[in-house]
Amino acid sequence: MGWKTLDDMELNGKRVLVRVDINVPVADGVVTDDTRIQRIVPTVRDILAANGKPILLAHFGRPKGERVAEMSLRQLVPALETAFGTPVRFADDCVGAEAEAAAASLGAGEVLLLENTRFHTEETKNSVPLAQGMAKLGDVYCNDAFSAAHRAHSSTEALARLLPACAGRLMQQELSALEAALGAPNRPVTAVVGGAKVSTKLDLLGNLIEKVDYLVIGGGMANTFLVAKGIDVGKSLAEHAMTDTAAEILNKAESTGCTIILPRDIVVAEAFEANAPHQVLPADQCPADAMILDAGPESVAAVSEVLENSQTLIWNGPLGAFELTPFDAATNAAALKAAELTRDGKLTSVAGGGDTVAALNASGAAADFSYISTAGGAFLEWMEGKALPGVAALVR
């Protein structure tokens, strides 16, 4: 593991600088979705319970070093107080005299929120002097923002090297889930990868075929692989310039012992719209004037069989045009199968990525997955096998 948690730190009377992700949607100064706020509550409450003093560091939007009123974190104070059930004080900067005075006077049971770190241009440059200014405010550093861990910024990387550092509860949960999925998983391991383009997930596919036993490819990406196998996909979304690359991936998978699962049958329509007239055909019989919008029932059965024979699942991307009914059928059916196996204790299932979270929520399967990451870019880079600066900085 290599990184510490809150349980490893002496927090009594200590000021704990907590890097959080509270980049939440706001309308007319009111938080409209507090999901990200709710996910940091366990960390804040555990620090308070240990008689520590939480001081929150966060970014909001992309102010690019300017003070933008609409991107001030001050507007989040009421939502934070409601979530934490305790007073939240606010400092108009994340460094400097005012912030230092606020941190020094923070009372027991109180939380301090510092102003948007990205009001400083140096933040995104991983400036050590800026991090040193932040370090003056605390005794311990706690990173609870996995979603920002793929960025080497002052508040995520440089600061972690200046103070005793640990992972918060959300970060701990995320890293533990990811370690279970790809670090030291129970085998067989299956990965489901969907989405529109092979070109955006080359690093991901290259890493996975060396680490998983089965790789299910769906969505528009699958069409490119079908073309690589000499199959006509009609008007379907496909990257014809990437077929040689797809063929290389298929060949590499054979040498690594990874079995790639492509659609066996397809759902086709002439129009990309909900409830368009459609038919189910073998994968090699797409009409010239039609497009593939989903995998068919035989494909779903094949995926379900693979899942039944697996102990670990990692999922990123839908199997079809899940935004349109009925072309969400394959994604929904496979997701519900994974949820059932997870619920029965037969499968560890980890999923992440924006479209993935939306698809699993829509299917009703999300609640039964072992873990669903909302981290986006950090989750993808982890799946690609890349080191995440914000995590690496915690390893001592």
Secondary structure as GFF3:
##gff-version 3
##sequence-region A 1 396
A	DSSP	three_ten_helix	6	8	.	.	.	ID=ss1
A	DSSP	beta_strand	15	19	.	.	.	ID=ss2
A	DSSP	beta_strand	26	27	.	.	.	ID=ss3
A	DSSP	beta_strand	30	31	.	.	.	ID=ss4
A	DSSP	alpha_helix	35	49	.	.	.	ID=ss5
A	DSSP	beta_strand	53	57	.	.	.	ID=ss6
A	DSSP	three_ten_helix	69	71	.	.	.	ID=ss7
A	DSSP	three_ten_helix	73	76	.	.	.	ID=ss8
A	DSSP	alpha_helix	77	84	.	.	.	ID=ss9
A	DSSP	beta_strand	88	91	.	.	.	ID=ss10
A	DSSP	alpha_helix	97	104	.	.	.	ID=ss11
A	DSSP	beta_strand	111	114	.	.	.	ID=ss12
A	DSSP	three_ten_helix	117	119	.	.	.	ID=ss13
A	DSSP	three_ten_helix	121	125	.	.	.	ID=ss14
A	DSSP	alpha_helix	128	135	.	.	.	ID=ss15
A	DSSP	beta_strand	140	143	.	.	.	ID=ss16
A	DSSP	three_ten_helix	146	148	.	.	.	ID=ss17
A	DSSP	pi_helix	154	158	.	.	.	ID=ss18
A	DSSP	three_ten_helix	159	161	.	.	.	ID=ss19
A	DSSP	beta_strand	165	167	.	.	.	ID=ss20
A	DSSP	alpha_helix	169	178	.	.	.	ID=ss21
A	DSSP	pi_helix	179	183	.	.	.	ID=ss22
A	DSSP	beta_strand	189	193	.	.	.	ID=ss23
A	DSSP	three_ten_helix	199	201	.	.	.	ID=ss24
A	DSSP	alpha_helix	202	208	.	.	.	ID=ss25
A	DSSP	beta_strand	214	217	.	.	.	ID=ss26
A	DSSP	alpha_helix	219	228	.	.	.	ID=ss27
A	DSSP	three_ten_helix	240	242	.	.	.	ID=ss28
A	DSSP	alpha_helix	243	256	.	.	.	ID=ss29
A	DSSP	beta_strand	259	261	.	.	.	ID=ss30
A	DSSP	beta_strand	265	269	.	.	.	ID=ss31
A	DSSP	beta_strand	278	282	.	.	.	ID=ss32
A	DSSP	beta_strand	291	295	.	.	.	ID=ss33
A	DSSP	alpha_helix	297	308	.	.	.	ID=ss34
A	DSSP	beta_strand	312	316	.	.	.	ID=ss35
A	DSSP	alpha_helix	329	343	.	.	.	ID=ss36
A	DSSP	beta_strand	348	352	.	.	.	ID=ss37
A	DSSP	alpha_helix	354	363	.	.	.	ID=ss38
A	DSSP	three_ten_helix	366	368	.	.	.	ID=ss39
A	DSSP	beta_strand	371	373	.	.	.	ID=ss40
A	DSSP	alpha_helix	377	383	.	.	.	ID=ss41
A	DSSP	alpha_helix	389	392	.	.	.	ID=ss42
###
